[in-house]
Amino acid sequence: IVSFGTHIIVPDDMIEAVEGRAFNFHPALLPRHGGPFPFQSLLFHEEAELYGGMTLHCMTSKIDGGPIIAQKHCPFHPGTDRQRHSLALADAAFELMQELPAVLNEQIGPREQSLGERTYFPKDNIPVRVTPGMNMGDLHRFCRTVGQYFGRFPVIPIPGAASIIASGLP
């Protein structure tokens, strides 16, 4: 099983049935920024330059927690075009895929992730909308994240209040 670019969670019994031959491409340098929205997490937590990249890892019952086979750093710099970055990630995945035959033939082995460095951000931990309890720091990061992700700064409607037009944020 090889998973790339999907949010589908492979059931544990399927992973067990293929006996260590289930692999996932994750678009961040694990163990940092595991979870379903790594790109948004990288931007929101201001770590896209440091931990942007592609990780090929073994699938286990722990989502994005399996042993790492190979990684390629693909930093996302401010002002970078999102589509170009996506192409760089696809190129990195193709490059990393070349490691699979050696893994399958047991010529090389994956390395365990350092769980002390692991960060996992489930979808509920990445803001997708402005909420009343959001502090100014999170609001600032949210606007910058959405602006970088979509290539423009958003107009954010807040029910019962004025809209925020996020522009010119560094």
Disulfide bonds with the S-S distance in Angstrom:
none
